Amino acid sequence: MGDCQITCITLSGEKHHERITQVGNSSIPWYLSTTETVQRIESKTDTFFVLDIYGRRANVGVVKPAGRTPYLRTYADGIWTDNLLSLGRC
Protein backbone atom coordinates (compact mmCIF):
# COMPACT_ATOMS: atom_id res chain seq x y z
CA MET A 1 0.00 0.00 0.00
CA GLY A 2 2.81 2.46 0.82
CA ASP A 3 1.98 5.91 2.15
CA CYS A 4 -1.78 5.87 2.74
CA GLN A 5 -4.21 8.66 3.48
CA ILE A 6 -6.97 7.77 5.93
CA THR A 7 -10.23 9.59 5.14
CA CYS A 8 -12.76 7.68 7.26
CA ILE A 9 -13.11 5.61 10.42
CA THR A 10 -15.52 3.07 11.91
CA LEU A 11 -16.37 3.37 15.59
CA SER A 12 -17.63 0.73 17.98
CA GLY A 13 -18.93 0.94 21.51
CA GLU A 14 -21.07 3.26 23.54
CA LYS A 15 -21.09 6.97 22.87
CA HIS A 16 -18.81 7.87 25.80
CA HIS A 17 -16.46 4.93 25.26
CA GLU A 18 -16.24 4.70 21.49
CA ARG A 19 -13.12 3.33 19.94
CA ILE A 20 -11.87 3.17 16.38
CA THR A 21 -12.17 -0.36 14.99
CA GLN A 22 -11.43 0.31 11.32
CA VAL A 23 -9.76 2.98 9.18
CA GLY A 24 -9.93 3.46 5.44
CA ASN A 25 -10.12 5.66 2.39
CA SER A 26 -13.55 5.75 0.76
CA SER A 27 -12.21 7.33 -2.46
CA ILE A 28 -9.89 4.47 -3.48
CA PRO A 29 -11.47 2.38 -1.59
CA TRP A 30 -9.61 0.38 1.05
CA TYR A 31 -10.39 -0.47 4.68
CA LEU A 32 -8.26 -2.07 7.41
CA SER A 33 -8.95 -3.08 10.98
CA THR A 34 -7.17 -1.12 13.67
CA THR A 35 -5.20 -4.26 14.55
CA GLU A 36 -3.97 -4.68 10.97
CA THR A 37 -3.09 -0.97 10.74
CA VAL A 38 -1.08 -1.15 13.99
CA GLN A 39 0.81 -4.19 12.64
CA ARG A 40 1.60 -2.44 9.34
CA ILE A 41 2.90 0.67 11.14
CA GLU A 42 5.00 -1.30 13.61
CA SER A 43 6.52 -3.50 10.89
CA LYS A 44 7.17 -0.38 8.79
CA THR A 45 5.29 -2.01 5.90
CA ASP A 46 3.11 1.07 5.38
CA THR A 47 2.70 4.60 6.68
CA PHE A 48 -0.62 6.32 7.29
CA PHE A 49 -1.66 9.96 7.55
CA VAL A 50 -4.64 12.31 7.63
CA LEU A 51 -5.03 15.82 6.25
CA ASP A 52 -6.63 18.54 8.35
CA ILE A 53 -9.04 21.11 6.91
CA TYR A 54 -6.07 23.26 5.84
CA GLY A 55 -4.38 20.39 3.98
CA ARG A 56 -1.70 19.88 6.62
CA ARG A 57 -0.46 16.36 7.13
CA ALA A 58 -0.64 14.54 10.46
CA ASN A 59 1.05 11.14 10.58
CA VAL A 60 -0.70 8.23 12.26
CA GLY A 61 1.24 6.42 14.96
CA VAL A 62 0.71 3.70 17.52
CA VAL A 63 0.21 4.44 21.21
CA LYS A 64 0.93 1.55 23.59
CA PRO A 65 -0.46 2.23 27.06
CA ALA A 66 0.72 -0.18 29.74
CA GLY A 67 -1.71 -3.06 30.19
CA ARG A 68 -4.03 -1.89 27.39
CA THR A 69 -4.52 -2.61 23.70
CA PRO A 70 -2.40 -0.43 21.37
CA TYR A 71 -4.38 2.19 19.49
CA LEU A 72 -3.95 4.67 16.65
CA ARG A 73 -3.41 8.38 17.10
CA THR A 74 -2.20 11.21 14.90
CA TYR A 75 1.07 13.03 15.49
CA ALA A 76 1.62 16.54 14.16
CA ASP A 77 3.93 19.40 15.10
CA GLY A 78 5.55 17.32 17.85
CA ILE A 79 2.32 16.50 19.72
CA TRP A 80 -0.18 13.64 19.74
CA THR A 81 -3.59 14.79 18.48
CA ASP A 82 -7.08 13.37 17.90
CA ASN A 83 -7.44 14.16 14.17
CA LEU A 84 -8.74 10.64 13.44
CA LEU A 85 -11.89 11.28 15.47
CA SER A 86 -12.78 14.27 13.28
CA LEU A 87 -12.93 12.13 10.12
CA GLY A 88 -16.15 10.96 8.54
CA ARG A 89 -17.49 7.47 9.07
CA CYS A 90 -16.70 4.62 6.64
C-alpha positions in Angstrom: 0.0 0.0 0.0 2.8 2.5 0.8 2.0 5.9 2.1 -1.8 5.9 2.7 -4.2 8.7 3.5 -7.0 7.8 5.9 -10.2 9.6 5.1 -12.8 7.7 7.3 -13.1 5.6 10.4 -15.5 3.1 11.9 -16.4 3.4 15.6 -17.6 0.7 18.0 -18.9 0.9 21.5 -21.1 3.3 23.5 -21.1 7.0 22.9 -18.8 7.9 25.8 -16.5 4.9 25.3 -16.2 4.7 21.5 -13.1 3.3 19.9 -11.9 3.2 16.4 -12.2 -0.4 15.0 -11.4 0.3 11.3 -9.8 3.0 9.2 -9.9 3.5 5.4 -10.1 5.7 2.4 -13.5 5.7 0.8 -12.2 7.3 -2.5 -9.9 4.5 -3.5 -11.5 2.4 -1.6 -9.6 0.4 1.0 -10.4 -0.5 4.7 -8.3 -2.1 7.4 -9.0 -3.1 11.0 -7.2 -1.1 13.7 -5.2 -4.3 14.6 -4.0 -4.7 11.0 -3.1 -1.0 10.7 -1.1 -1.2 14.0 0.8 -4.2 12.6 1.6 -2.4 9.3 2.9 0.7 11.1 5.0 -1.3 13.6 6.5 -3.5 10.9 7.2 -0.4 8.8 5.3 -2.0 5.9 3.1 1.1 5.4 2.7 4.6 6.7 -0.6 6.3 7.3 -1.7 10.0 7.5 -4.6 12.3 7.6 -5.0 15.8 6.3 -6.6 18.5 8.3 -9.0 21.1 6.9 -6.1 23.3 5.8 -4.4 20.4 4.0 -1.7 19.9 6.6 -0.5 16.4 7.1 -0.6 14.5 10.5 1.0 11.1 10.6 -0.7 8.2 12.3 1.2 6.4 15.0 0.7 3.7 17.5 0.2 4.4 21.2 0.9 1.5 23.6 -0.5 2.2 27.1 0.7 -0.2 29.7 -1.7 -3.1 30.2 -4.0 -1.9 27.4 -4.5 -2.6 23.7 -2.4 -0.4 21.4 -4.4 2.2 19.5 -3.9 4.7 16.6 -3.4 8.4 17.1 -2.2 11.2 14.9 1.1 13.0 15.5 1.6 16.5 14.2 3.9 19.4 15.1 5.5 17.3 17.8 2.3 16.5 19.7 -0.2 13.6 19.7 -3.6 14.8 18.5 -7.1 13.4 17.9 -7.4 14.2 14.2 -8.7 10.6 13.4 -11.9 11.3 15.5 -12.8 14.3 13.3 -12.9 12.1 10.1 -16.2 11.0 8.5 -17.5 7.5 9.1 -16.7 4.6 6.6 
